[in-house]
Amino acid sequence: MESAKAINSRQPSAFMQIVPVMFCFFSMGFVDLVGSATNFVKEDLGLSASQAGFIPSLVFFWFLIFSVPTGILMNKIGRKKTVLFSLILTLVSLIIPICDDSYWTMLTAFSLLGIGNAVMQTSLNPLVSGLINPSKLASTLTFGQFVKALASLLAPYLMAWGAAAILPSFGLGWRVVFPIFAVMCVISILFLGMTPIREEQPDKVTGVVECVKLLAIPFVALCFIGIMCHVGIDVGTNTYAPQILIERFGLSTADAVIGTQIYFYFRTGGCLLGSYLLARMSAKVFFAISVAAMLLGMIGLFAGNTQFVVLAAIACIGFGNSNIFSVVFAQALNRQPREKNEVSGLMIMGLIGGTVFPLCMGFAQESMGVAGAVAVMTAGVAYLALYTSFIKKEGK
């Protein structure tokens, strides 16, 4: 028999295990193309605001269904295999829109993209937690969100270039983003599949009922709602920032994509800055700064009467929302270290906020204009301000 020392010698370093995991974070960002894609689908098919709002809502609906079962699945097959399964689902979802652009085809593709992303987010974050020190979890997850944001930032560019025929799109137009991301997804599958990763032992909780009962823990419930608000603001800004520019300043759909681009620029920069600062300062202080930036941004969206002010407001929201997920997720995992898989499932189930918020915003927009949609997002920011007081002081 081989000695434990010999077996360990074949294990790659923590750095070499983290690199392919970060590639997976990039693939995780593919789901954010839905916001910009919704505006193109709305224009191509002549959809109403509520019909268009149903598209991102449907994507994130699957987080409610699949997140908790994924937490249980990880206990049976392991976190790495679960991540690989999610990447395969994502790949299939990216191939479908290449063939057809009808409403039902896009709904099918985006649904599968949502299912794959639900499985990926539930399994990838605990996989990271087993590779690094708990005190560095928030900063590491934030760096992962930075990598994810790179894909989010790239998507609207590819769509705008494809729509303008700047890129060879082979008749796909803005849908050129799908084959490009499909190739990147294949790279992620191969890279992670070839990397040996030693995982933690499965958690003790194995049933759906036992898993959901964890929401009875007050702090877990607070974190769950916090994740809902984060993703609701994220999807809402991603979807409605271009619509605000179209309604107030008469921009075309292609030109209004700058709103989404600005949002992801600052969300990406905020993630990179957060990965550095969260390893060196109190998570509570940094979280409070982030919420303040979002509140300032919401005021700008309400009152801004120039394009510059609105874009600056979008930038504030992008920066402020960039680290919310990582802090809330790390707080939840570190408070319940023996139920990481199950808590991860519950937190990712909170991404149902990506369904609830756009639906509410769509109806609010139809009755009160874009100000109504902004009001819904502002309610989410208000909750995060309240949540700040419950964050455990950590960091240096």
Protein Blocks (a to p, Z undefined) as FASTA:
>chain_A
ZZfklmmmmpccfklmmmmmmmmmmmmmmmmmmmmmmmmmmmmnopafklmmmmmmmmmm
mmmmmmmmmmmmmmmnojklmmmmmmmmmmmmmmmmmmpccfklmmmmmmmmmmmmmmmm
mmmmmmmmmmpcfklmmmmmmmmmmmmmmmmmmmmmmmmmmmnomacgehnmmmlmmmmm
mmmmmmmmmmmmmpccddddddfblbfklmmmmmmpmklmmmmmmmmmmmmmmmmmmmmm
mmmmmmmnopafklmmmmmmmmmmmmmmmmmmmmmmmmmpcfklmmmmmmmmmmmmmmmm
mmocbfklmmmmmmmmmmmmmmmmmmmmmmmmmmmmmlmmmmmmmmmmmmmmmmmmmmmm
mmmmmmnojmlmmmmmmmmmmmmmmmmmmpccedZZ
